[in-house]
Amino acid sequence: MKISTAILSITSLSPAHSWTAPAIPRFTSRTKVSTTGFTQLHSAPPSSSTKYADPSRYLSDHPNNNVPPHIAALVGKGLHTRPNHPIGIIRAKIQEYFSSLPHQDFTIYDAEDPIVTTTQCFDDLRIPPDHPGRSPSDTYYITDTTLLRTHTSAHQSEHLRSGADAFLCAGDVYRRDEIDASHYPAFHQLEGVRLFPVEEMKGAEGKEGQEWLESEECKVIAEDLKATLEGLMDHLFGETEKRWNEDYFPFTSPSYELEIKYQGEWLEVLGCGVVHEEVLQTSDRADRRGWAFGLGLERLAMILFEIPDIRLFWTEDQRFHSQFASGEIVKFESYSKYPPVYKDIAFWIPEGFVENDFFELARGIAGDIVEKMELIDEFTNPKKGKTSKCYRITYRSMDRSLTNEEIDALQMQVREKVAEDLGVEVR
């Protein structure tokens, strides 16, 4: 199979609306895999990764804009197009696999604008208007109808509509989320879609709903999907035990999740399914049938390189970058042993308090030295009818030791800002 490089560079919710898998477990043993062909498949010039690196595109005075400066500054890094970066290495390994498959040419898309419409990101994928993934508490809105994409699936309908029958789509995606070692508000996904030739689906003509789901053609697509993705897992991890579970995504039916047994533990690695009839109809491809899958590149990279903290992918520290080379997967050797600094903050919450707003506020003040934020106590005073929450903030730098004085100053800013912006009563 040949992979055509239609677009070769970009500046870099819940399971019911995204392929994203849960938090990454940690391992201690070493894994080495070799990869080849990154430069053969991708030869984008370095300058191309800056195409979208303009924070002013994402910051505005629009009343619905909730993109903070520290998020706008992340757009345009192009980690997935860097051949010596773990994210780029994993992506190259995946593309290498799909280039080896017979009978299908996959087009690669990785230069789409990270600004998408609500129609692209939600409506075209059958994500209902009341879905929590649409909420400003989960999503970075630029206007009331445009946002930073929350998944690479946001480009699926446009590529299908353009006539693409098989493609891989990789890019940076953005979501407001909790703060810990395996969650970051910016990360990377890779999406794959394949439509089957019309002549192979003749028996499916006129079938819809349950009749389609029970058809031999639907079963053929599901079997091809599973075989393809099982091969991908063997390509990435070596031959390994696998199991399939039924799942739910609005844009596929039937839907599945794939788990692999790696170093003695079962890991969920991706979501997938047969593309929903309504998605194909919306994309002006009602005469076709096919499959789709999506996976998180950070998740795979954290497992294969044994990288313990998702923040490391965004560091400029050469002690990190010097460990990786195109075509090689080796264990990350930690260079940071700096101790954490813990600070607690407790407050009475107002009605409508959104936890992600608090997380975003703290990271906006202290940046990536916020390693983790966790709720450690909660109670309701029956006399006052008010609820108190107490959070522990873990501060740790990957580059240096932190002093109590500087963290006290940051913590004071958090205390002042959370009262001012979120209307809480700090205790």
Solvent accessible surface area in square Angstrom, and as a share of the most:
residue,aa,sasa,rsa
1,M,48,0.21
2,K,141,0.60
3,I,13,0.06
4,S,44,0.29
5,T,52,0.30
6,A,62,0.48
7,I,60,0.31
8,L,42,0.21
9,S,17,0.11
10,I,0,0.00
11,T,0,0.00
12,S,0,0.00
13,L,37,0.18
14,S,36,0.23
15,P,90,0.56
16,A,33,0.26
17,H,0,0.00
18,S,1,0.01
19,W,2,0.01
20,T,43,0.25
21,A,15,0.11
22,P,76,0.48
23,A,52,0.40
24,I,26,0.13
25,P,38,0.24
26,R,157,0.57
27,F,26,0.11
28,T,121,0.70
29,S,56,0.36
30,R,135,0.49
31,T,20,0.12
32,K,134,0.57
33,V,35,0.20
34,S,83,0.53
35,T,9,0.05
36,T,94,0.55
37,G,26,0.25
38,F,10,0.04
39,T,99,0.58
40,Q,157,0.70
41,L,20,0.10
42,H,9,0.04
43,S,89,0.58
44,A,32,0.25
45,P,81,0.51
46,P,125,0.78
47,S,80,0.51
48,S,25,0.16
49,S,21,0.14
50,T,85,0.50
51,K,131,0.56
52,Y,18,0.07
53,A,48,0.37
54,D,61,0.32
55,P,57,0.36
56,S,79,0.51
57,R,83,0.30
58,Y,0,0.00
59,L,62,0.31
60,S,64,0.41
61,D,151,0.78
62,H,60,0.27
63,P,124,0.78
64,N,73,0.37
65,N,28,0.14
66,N,41,0.21
67,V,9,0.05
68,P,24,0.15
69,P,95,0.60
70,H,44,0.20
71,I,0,0.00
72,A,0,0.00
73,A,54,0.42
74,L,22,0.11
75,V,3,0.02
76,G,6,0.06
77,K,68,0.29
78,G,0,0.00
79,L,4,0.02
80,H,0,0.00
81,T,22,0.13
82,R,77,0.28
83,P,48,0.30
84,N,81,0.42
85,H,2,0.01
86,P,0,0.00
87,I,0,0.00
88,G,0,0.00
89,I,1,0.00
90,I,0,0.00
91,R,0,0.00
92,A,2,0.01
93,K,9,0.04
94,I,0,0.00
95,Q,0,0.00
96,E,29,0.13
97,Y,21,0.08
98,F,0,0.00
99,S,29,0.18
100,S,78,0.50
101,L,37,0.18
102,P,84,0.53
103,H,171,0.76
104,Q,33,0.15
105,D,83,0.43
106,F,2,0.01
107,T,26,0.15
108,I,1,0.01
109,Y,23,0.09
110,D,0,0.00
111,A,11,0.09
112,E,14,0.06
113,D,45,0.23
114,P,0,0.00
115,I,40,0.20
116,V,3,0.01
117,T,54,0.31
118,T,23,0.13
119,T,67,0.39
120,Q,41,0.18
121,C,0,0.00
122,F,0,0.00
123,D,73,0.38
124,D,11,0.06
125,L,1,0.00
126,R,85,0.31
127,I,3,0.01
128,P,57,0.36
129,P,115,0.72
130,D,123,0.64
131,H,21,0.10
132,P,82,0.51
133,G,0,0.00
134,R,38,0.14
135,S,35,0.23
136,P,82,0.52
137,S,24,0.16
138,D,29,0.15
139,T,0,0.00
140,Y,0,0.00
141,Y,21,0.08
142,I,13,0.07
143,T,39,0.22
144,D,83,0.43
145,T,74,0.43
146,T,33,0.19
147,L,0,0.00
148,L,0,0.00
149,R,2,0.01
150,T,0,0.00
151,H,0,0.00
152,T,2,0.01
153,S,0,0.00
154,A,0,0.00
155,H,4,0.02
156,Q,3,0.01
157,S,2,0.01
158,E,60,0.27
159,H,11,0.05
160,L,0,0.00
161,R,105,0.38
162,S,85,0.55
163,G,43,0.42
164,A,15,0.12
165,D,49,0.25
166,A,4,0.03
167,F,1,0.00
168,L,1,0.00
169,C,2,0.01
170,A,2,0.02
171,G,0,0.00
172,D,0,0.00
173,V,0,0.00
174,Y,0,0.00
175,R,13,0.05
176,R,23,0.08
177,D,58,0.30
178,E,81,0.36
179,I,5,0.03
180,D,28,0.15
181,A,19,0.15
182,S,20,0.13
183,H,40,0.18
184,Y,9,0.03
185,P,10,0.06
186,A,0,0.00
187,F,23,0.10
188,H,0,0.00
189,Q,0,0.00
190,L,0,0.00
191,E,1,0.00
192,G,0,0.00
193,V,0,0.00
194,R,32,0.12
195,L,2,0.01
196,F,6,0.02
197,P,40,0.25
198,V,59,0.34
199,E,121,0.54
200,E,95,0.42
201,M,11,0.05
202,K,118,0.50
203,G,40,0.38
204,A,2,0.01
205,E,118,0.53
206,G,78,0.75
207,K,56,0.24
208,E,116,0.52
209,G,37,0.36
210,Q,114,0.51
211,E,100,0.45
212,W,3,0.01
213,L,60,0.30
214,E,108,0.49
215,S,7,0.05
216,E,114,0.51
217,E,27,0.12
218,C,2,0.01
219,K,96,0.41
220,V,70,0.40
221,I,0,0.00
222,A,10,0.07
223,E,114,0.51
224,D,44,0.23
225,L,0,0.00
226,K,54,0.23
227,A,66,0.51
228,T,15,0.09
229,L,0,0.00
230,E,58,0.26
231,G,23,0.22
232,L,0,0.00
233,M,0,0.00
234,D,45,0.23
235,H,52,0.23
236,L,0,0.00
237,F,20,0.08
238,G,35,0.34
239,E,166,0.74
240,T,26,0.15
241,E,104,0.46
242,K,49,0.21
243,R,104,0.38
244,W,56,0.20
245,N,51,0.26
246,E,155,0.70
247,D,52,0.27
248,Y,130,0.50
249,F,7,0.03
250,P,2,0.02
251,F,1,0.00
252,T,4,0.02
253,S,34,0.22
254,P,41,0.26
255,S,7,0.04
256,Y,25,0.10
257,E,29,0.13
258,L,0,0.00
259,E,21,0.10
260,I,0,0.00
261,K,80,0.34
262,Y,18,0.07
263,Q,73,0.33
264,G,61,0.59
265,E,80,0.36
266,W,71,0.25
267,L,5,0.03
268,E,40,0.18
269,V,1,0.01
270,L,0,0.00
271,G,1,0.01
272,C,0,0.00
273,G,0,0.00
274,V,0,0.00
275,V,3,0.01
276,H,31,0.14
277,E,28,0.13
278,E,81,0.36
279,V,0,0.00
280,L,4,0.02
281,Q,95,0.42
282,T,63,0.36
283,S,0,0.00
284,D,103,0.53
285,R,27,0.10
286,A,65,0.50
287,D,101,0.52
288,R,29,0.10
289,R,27,0.10
290,G,0,0.00
291,W,2,0.01
292,A,1,0.01
293,F,0,0.00
294,G,1,0.01
295,L,1,0.01
296,G,7,0.07
297,L,0,0.00
298,E,6,0.03
299,R,15,0.05
300,L,0,0.00
301,A,0,0.00
302,M,10,0.04
303,I,1,0.00
304,L,0,0.00
305,F,0,0.00
306,E,17,0.08
307,I,4,0.02
308,P,48,0.30
309,D,13,0.07
310,I,6,0.03
311,R,5,0.02
312,L,8,0.04
313,F,0,0.00
314,W,25,0.09
315,T,17,0.10
316,E,116,0.52
317,D,27,0.14
318,Q,123,0.55
319,R,100,0.36
320,F,0,0.00
321,H,33,0.15
322,S,87,0.56
323,Q,48,0.21
324,F,12,0.05
325,A,44,0.34
326,S,47,0.31
327,G,12,0.11
328,E,88,0.40
329,I,1,0.01
330,V,26,0.15
331,K,61,0.26
332,F,8,0.04
333,E,96,0.43
334,S,56,0.36
335,Y,41,0.16
336,S,25,0.16
337,K,168,0.71
338,Y,57,0.22
339,P,81,0.51
340,P,37,0.23
341,V,20,0.12
342,Y,128,0.49
343,K,44,0.19
344,D,65,0.33
345,I,2,0.01
346,A,19,0.15
347,F,0,0.00
348,W,23,0.08
349,I,39,0.20
350,P,47,0.30
351,E,182,0.82
352,G,65,0.62
353,F,35,0.15
354,V,51,0.29
355,E,68,0.30
356,N,26,0.13
357,D,40,0.21
358,F,0,0.00
359,F,9,0.04
360,E,22,0.10
361,L,23,0.12
362,A,0,0.00
363,R,6,0.02
364,G,43,0.41
365,I,44,0.22
366,A,12,0.10
367,G,26,0.25
368,D,53,0.27
369,I,32,0.16
370,V,0,0.00
371,E,27,0.12
372,K,80,0.34
373,M,9,0.04
374,E,65,0.29
375,L,72,0.36
376,I,68,0.35
377,D,73,0.38
378,E,87,0.39
379,F,81,0.34
380,T,80,0.47
381,N,38,0.19
382,P,123,0.77
383,K,195,0.82
384,K,120,0.51
385,G,60,0.58
386,K,65,0.28
387,T,30,0.17
388,S,2,0.01
389,K,29,0.12
390,C,22,0.13
391,Y,0,0.00
392,R,86,0.31
393,I,0,0.00
394,T,7,0.04
395,Y,1,0.00
396,R,66,0.24
397,S,7,0.05
398,M,26,0.12
399,D,69,0.36
400,R,116,0.42
401,S,63,0.41
402,L,19,0.09
403,T,69,0.40
404,N,91,0.47
405,E,131,0.59
406,E,50,0.23
407,I,0,0.00
408,D,69,0.36
409,A,56,0.44
410,L,31,0.15
411,Q,12,0.05
412,M,101,0.45
413,Q,88,0.39
414,V,0,0.00
415,R,75,0.27
416,E,106,0.48
417,K,81,0.34
418,V,0,0.00
419,A,41,0.31
420,E,130,0.58
421,D,75,0.39
422,L,40,0.20
423,G,50,0.48
424,V,9,0.05
425,E,96,0.43
426,V,40,0.23
427,R,128,0.47
